[in-house]
C-alpha cells in the first residue's frame, strides 16, 4: 500500500508516528510503499543554534524554560514506548533544508526510509547538529549513499525544487498545518502521531474501500510552526 508522509527530521512526533505506522503495518501484515515528503517546521532556522534546544523552544513558543522541559520529558516518555531514546537535553536543532534534499536523493535510490530513520536517530538520540554538513554527510555515509553524489547535491541546488514542491502541495492543496501528515492510497488523510490502533483502522479502511473518501481526523500529537503538543486522548 502506498503511504505518502509529510514530516520534518526535527519533529519528535514524526519519529513516533513513523514507528507506530510501521508497527501497525507489521501487525496487520500489510506491506507499505512509503513516499517521504518535506515539511520544514522552521525554514529560517540557522545551520546551528547557539543556545540550547529548550531555550530556543521557550523563546519560540513564548513558554517558560520549565514548561518546555516538562513538555520535552513527556514527549521523551512517549517516544520511549515506541523504542526511541529521545535525548532532548542534547538535541541540537538547525536548518533542515539540506537534510530534506539528501532524503530526496536517498529516495531516488530506494533508501528514503533508511535516510529518514538515520536523520531522526542522529538528531533525537545522538544529539548531532542536524543542520551541519558533517552530520548530513555522516548520515548519508551510514546508509550507503555515494559520497561524491552527496557532495554534488550539497554543492548545488539539486533537489531544492523537490523540497519546495512538497511544501507547496502540503500547504496549498492538502491544507497541512502540522506534521506528521499521512495520506493512504492517495485517498485517505490522517494527521498526527495517532495511536497504533488508529493506524491499523485506517490501513484496513484503505484496503477495503475503492471510493474517494477522507478520514475525519481526530486530534492527535503534532508539531507545527508554533509548537509541539501532546493531546490528551483520554
N, C-alpha and C positions, 0 to 999 in steps of 0.2 A: 504494500500500500504506500502511495506517495504521501509524504507529510512535508509541508513547507513550514519552516520555523524562522521567525524573525527574533533576533536576540543580540545582546552585547556581551563581550567577554568579561566585563567587569560587573555584570549583573548576577548576584548570587542566586536569585530566583530562577534565572535562566539555566544555571547549572543544576539546580534542584529539579526544575521541570524536565530537563533532559534525562536525568536519572529515573524519574518517575515514569516518563513515557517509555523508556527502554524496558523498565521492569514490567510495565503493563503489557507491552507488546510480547515480551517473553512469556508472561503468564497466559495471555490469550493465544499464544502460538501464531502470531501474525508477523510476517517479515516486513520491515519498513524500508522504504526508499526515501531517505531524508535529504531534502534540499535546504541548505542553510542560507539565510538572507541577513544582510547587515542592518543594524539599527544602532546608531551611536547615541548613547544617553547624554553625552556632553561633547559635541563636536568641537567646541572651543577650548577643550582641555589642553594644557601644555604637555609636552613629551613626558615630563616627570614632575610630580607635585613636590613642592619644597616643604610642605607641612604634612603631619600625619593624616592618614585617611579619615580618622574620626574627626579631627579638627576641620578638615575640608568639608565633610558632610554636615557638620554642625553649622558652618558658615553658609553652605549652600541651601540647607533646609530651614535655617533660622531656628535651630534647636540648641539646647544646651549640650555640652560635651557629655554629661552624664546620660542624657536622653538618648543620644546617638550610640553611646557604648552599650546601653541596655538593649537597644534595637539590634545592634551587631551580635550581642550574646544570644539573643532569641533566634536570629537567623542562623547563627552557628549551630545552635542546638537542633534546629530543624534540618540543617544540612547533614549533621552527623547521623540522623535517622536514615539518610539515603546513602551513607557510606562516604560522605565528603568531609574532609577535615578543613574547615574554614578558619584559617589563622588570621582573623580580621585585624589583630593588633599589628601585623606585619604587612598588611595589604598596601601596595604601592600603586595607586591608580595613575592614569595618564591618558593621553590621547590614543584612541583605539583604531584610528583610520587605517594605519598600516597593517595592523593585525587582521582587520577585515579583508584587506587586499590579499594578504597571504592565505587566508581561508578560502578565498575565491580561487587562487592558484591551486591550492590543495584539492579543492573540489573538482577542478578540471582534470585532476589526476586520480579521481576516485578516493581521495583521502580527506574529504570535508569533515566527517565526523571525528576522525583522528585529530585533525587540526583543532577543531573546536574543543575537544576534550583536553588537549595539551595546553591550549591557552587558558582555559578555565583553571586547570591544575596549577599552572605557573603563577597565575595571579592570586588565587584563593588559598592554595595550600603552601606553595613555595614562597609567596610574598615577593616575587620578582617584579621589577618595574615594567609594567606591561607595554608602555609606550616606547621604551628604548630599543634601539636597533639590535643590541646584543641579545636581549631577551627574545625578540622576534626571530632572529637567526637561530638561536638555541632551540626554540620550539620547532622551527622548520626542519632543522637537522634531526631532531628527535623522531620525527615522523617519517623521515626518509626523503624529504624533498631535495632536489638538486641544488646545492649552494650557489652555483652560477646562475640558475634561473631565479633564485630568491634575490640575489644581488641585482639582477637585471630589473626585477619588479620594483625593488626598493629604491633603485636609482632612476626610476622613471615614473610615469603616471599610469602604468599598466594596471588594469582592474579598478581604477578610480571610478570610471563610469559605472561599473557594476555596483559598487557601494552606493553611489548616488542614486542609481535607478531603483535599487532595493528600497531605499528610504522614501523615494517619491511614491512608489507603489504602496508602501505601508501607510503613509500619511494621507495621500490624496485619494487612493482607491479603496483601501481597506479601513481607513479611519483609525489606524492603530495609535493609541496614546501611551502605551506602555508595553513592556516585554517581560516574559516571553509571550509570543503570539503564534498560535499554531493554526494551520489550515490543512484539513484532512481530505485527501482525494480531490483537492481543488474545489471543494463544495461546502465543507463544514468547518466553521471557525471556532476557536477556543482561546480565551485569553487567560494568562496567569499560570503559576505553578500549581495546577489543580491536584487534588488527591489522586492516588493511583487508581482508585475505583472509578473516578470520573473519566480518566483516560481510557480505561477498559470499556466503559459505556460508549464513549464516542467512537472508539475503534470498531466496536461491534455495530454501531449505528451506521458507520460509513460503509461497512461490508454489506449491510442488509438493505440499503436503500439505493435507488438509482435516480431519484428525483433531486432537483436542486433545492437544498434547504440549508439553513444556518442554525446551528445550535444556539439557543438563548444562553448567553454567557452569565454564569454566576460570579459573584465577587470572589476573587482569589488573590494570592500573593503575587505582586507585580512591582516592577521598577519602571518609573517614568522619569522625565527630566526634573521633577520636583522632589521625588522621594522614593524610597523602597519601603513598602509597608506590608506587615503581616496582617491578614484579615482573619478575625476570629470567626470560624465557621461553626462553632458550637451552637 
